[in-house]
Amino acid sequence: MLFHEIAHSIDYIGLFVYAIIISITPGPKNFFFLQSGMTRHFTFYLKILPGFVLGYFIMCMISATGIAIILTSNEYIFFSLKLVCSITLLDIAIKFTKIRFDQEGQSKISINNSLEAFLFQFVNPKSWIAAITAAVGFTNQSNHPFAIAFIFSIICGVIAVPCSMIWFFSGSFIKMSVQRKPYLNKIVGYSLFMLMIVAIVTIWVG
């Protein structure tokens, strides 16, 4: 009975598609992974990854067990969250147009270990938007809210891992490509700028 209820309390196809889109589009976390890929080794990625995943898992659990309904029912609170997220993403989008991808430089987002990565998730507005909208859009009311929230959070967390890995390796690939062909710097920068604008639009139309 429990498994039957879980199976019908989550829109798995919709959640998978949404989670991939929201995880692969640019944001503060992916911006950090991109710049880390330009300056750090893969061992650094493995060191901080557990913190990001655990933080996002807990955020999804919180969202799926009730806070999402509370926030979305108050249009002013949810609008403010969307506005903060949009401003943050727009700031990163502008930074993309100014980055020299052929030069090493530390990200302005300072994360050096798994604990800092864990705490960063809770001040990352895009992660909150992703968790809240996914919980509201793809889960239903159930007599077993924690079981539903657990499955939901596992799915979101697992999908986020390969997406972040793509951004990390993209940083290394972009740096090597631009070093060989400097004219690609502006092309990459403005391409990432446009991706960020798409991410901002998805926040408001989601």
C-alpha positions as CSV (number, residue, x, y, z in Angstrom):
1,M,0.0,0.0,0.0
2,L,2.8,2.4,0.9
3,F,4.7,1.7,-2.4
4,H,1.5,2.1,-4.4
5,E,0.8,5.5,-2.8
6,I,4.4,6.6,-3.4
7,A,4.2,5.6,-7.0
8,H,1.1,7.8,-7.5
9,S,2.3,10.7,-5.4
10,I,5.1,11.9,-7.6
11,D,5.1,12.8,-11.3
12,Y,8.3,11.0,-12.0
13,I,8.6,12.0,-15.7
14,G,7.9,15.6,-15.1
15,L,10.2,15.7,-12.1
16,F,13.1,14.1,-14.0
17,V,12.7,16.5,-16.9
18,Y,12.4,19.6,-14.6
19,A,15.3,18.5,-12.4
20,I,17.6,18.1,-15.4
21,I,16.7,21.5,-16.8
22,I,17.0,23.3,-13.5
23,S,20.2,21.6,-12.6
24,I,22.0,22.0,-15.9
25,T,21.1,25.7,-16.4
26,P,23.6,28.3,-15.0
27,G,23.4,29.4,-11.4
28,P,25.7,30.4,-8.5
29,K,26.6,26.8,-7.9
30,N,27.3,25.9,-11.5
31,F,29.2,29.2,-11.9
32,F,31.4,28.1,-9.0
33,F,31.9,24.6,-10.6
34,L,32.8,26.2,-13.9
35,Q,35.5,28.4,-12.4
36,S,36.7,25.6,-10.2
37,G,37.2,23.4,-13.3
38,M,39.4,26.1,-14.8
39,T,41.6,26.3,-11.7
40,R,41.3,23.1,-9.6
41,H,41.8,19.4,-10.0
42,F,39.0,16.8,-10.0
43,T,40.0,15.7,-6.4
44,F,38.7,19.2,-5.3
45,Y,35.4,18.5,-6.9
46,L,35.1,15.1,-5.2
47,K,35.9,16.8,-1.8
48,I,33.2,19.4,-2.0
49,L,30.5,17.4,-3.8
50,P,29.1,15.6,-0.7
51,G,28.4,19.0,0.9
52,F,26.5,20.3,-2.1
53,V,24.5,17.1,-2.5
54,L,23.6,16.8,1.2
55,G,22.6,20.5,1.4
56,Y,20.4,20.2,-1.6
57,F,18.9,16.9,-0.3
58,I,17.9,18.6,3.0
59,M,16.5,21.6,1.1
60,C,14.3,19.3,-1.0
61,M,13.2,17.5,2.1
62,I,12.2,20.8,3.8
63,S,10.4,21.9,0.6
64,A,8.5,18.7,0.1
65,T,7.3,18.4,3.7
66,G,5.4,21.7,3.7
67,I,7.4,24.9,3.4
68,A,6.9,24.9,-0.4
69,I,3.1,25.2,0.0
70,I,3.5,27.9,2.6
71,L,5.9,30.0,0.5
72,T,4.0,29.6,-2.8
73,S,0.7,30.5,-1.1
74,N,2.1,33.9,-0.1
75,E,2.7,35.6,-3.4
76,Y,4.8,38.4,-1.8
77,I,7.3,36.0,-0.2
78,F,7.7,33.8,-3.3
79,F,7.9,36.9,-5.6
80,S,10.7,38.3,-3.4
81,L,12.6,35.0,-3.6
82,K,12.3,34.9,-7.3
83,L,13.4,38.6,-7.5
84,V,16.5,37.9,-5.4
85,C,17.3,34.9,-7.5
86,S,16.9,36.8,-10.8
87,I,19.2,39.6,-9.6
88,T,21.8,37.1,-8.5
89,L,21.7,35.3,-11.8
90,L,21.8,38.5,-13.8
91,D,24.9,39.6,-11.9
92,I,26.6,36.3,-12.8
93,A,25.5,36.7,-16.4
94,I,27.3,40.0,-16.6
95,K,30.4,38.5,-15.0
96,F,30.4,35.8,-17.8
97,T,30.9,38.6,-20.4
98,K,33.9,39.9,-18.5
99,I,35.7,36.7,-17.6
100,R,39.0,35.9,-19.3
101,F,38.6,32.1,-19.7
102,D,42.2,31.7,-20.8
103,Q,43.6,33.1,-17.5
104,E,43.6,31.4,-14.1
105,G,41.7,33.1,-11.3
106,Q,39.9,32.1,-8.2
107,S,36.1,32.3,-8.1
108,K,34.7,35.1,-5.9
109,I,32.6,32.4,-4.3
110,S,34.9,31.0,-1.7
111,I,34.2,27.4,-1.0
112,N,37.1,25.2,0.2
113,N,35.5,22.2,1.8
114,S,32.4,20.1,2.0
115,L,31.0,22.0,5.1
116,E,31.2,25.3,3.3
117,A,29.6,23.7,0.2
118,F,26.8,22.4,2.4
119,L,26.1,25.9,4.0
120,F,26.4,27.6,0.6
121,Q,23.3,25.7,-0.6
122,F,21.1,27.4,2.0
123,V,22.0,30.9,0.7
124,N,21.8,29.9,-2.9
125,P,18.4,31.4,-4.1
126,K,18.3,29.2,-7.3
127,S,18.5,26.0,-5.2
128,W,15.6,27.2,-3.1
129,I,13.6,28.1,-6.2
130,A,14.4,24.7,-7.8
131,A,13.4,22.7,-4.7
132,I,10.2,24.6,-3.9
133,T,8.8,24.7,-7.5
134,A,9.7,21.0,-8.0
135,A,8.0,20.1,-4.7
136,V,4.8,22.0,-5.6
137,G,4.7,21.0,-9.2
138,F,5.5,17.3,-9.1
139,T,4.4,15.9,-5.7
140,N,0.9,15.4,-4.3
141,Q,-0.5,15.3,-0.8
142,S,0.0,11.9,0.9
143,N,-0.5,10.1,4.1
144,H,3.2,9.4,4.1
145,P,4.7,12.8,3.5
146,F,8.2,12.0,4.7
147,A,8.5,8.9,2.5
148,I,7.4,10.9,-0.5
149,A,9.8,13.7,0.4
150,F,12.7,11.3,0.8
151,I,12.1,9.7,-2.6
152,F,11.6,13.2,-4.2
153,S,14.9,14.5,-2.6
154,I,16.9,11.4,-3.7
155,I,15.8,11.9,-7.3
156,C,16.7,15.7,-7.2
157,G,20.0,15.1,-5.5
158,V,21.1,12.3,-7.9
159,I,20.3,14.2,-11.0
160,A,22.2,17.3,-9.7
161,V,25.5,15.3,-9.5
162,P,26.2,14.7,-13.3
163,C,24.9,18.2,-14.1
164,S,27.5,19.7,-11.7
165,M,30.2,17.4,-13.1
166,I,29.4,18.7,-16.6
167,W,30.0,22.3,-15.5
168,F,33.3,21.3,-13.7
169,F,34.7,19.6,-16.8
170,S,33.4,22.4,-19.0
171,G,35.6,24.9,-17.1
172,S,38.7,22.9,-17.9
173,F,37.7,22.3,-21.6
174,I,36.8,26.0,-22.1
175,K,40.1,27.2,-20.7
176,M,42.1,24.9,-22.9
177,S,40.1,25.9,-26.0
178,V,40.4,29.6,-25.4
179,Q,44.1,29.4,-24.7
180,R,44.5,27.9,-28.2
181,K,42.0,30.2,-29.8
182,P,41.7,33.5,-27.9
183,Y,38.9,34.8,-30.1
184,L,36.6,32.2,-28.5
185,N,36.7,34.1,-25.2
186,K,33.9,36.5,-26.1
187,I,31.9,33.8,-27.9
188,V,31.9,31.6,-24.8
189,G,31.2,34.6,-22.5
190,Y,28.2,35.8,-24.4
191,S,26.9,32.2,-24.9
192,L,27.0,31.7,-21.2
193,F,25.3,35.1,-20.7
194,M,22.4,33.9,-23.0
195,L,22.1,30.6,-21.1
196,M,21.8,32.6,-17.8
197,I,19.1,34.7,-19.3
198,V,17.2,31.5,-20.2
199,A,17.6,30.4,-16.6
200,I,16.1,33.7,-15.4
201,V,13.2,33.3,-17.7
202,T,12.5,29.7,-16.5
203,I,12.2,31.0,-13.0
204,W,9.3,33.3,-13.9
205,V,7.5,31.0,-16.3
206,G,7.9,27.9,-14.2
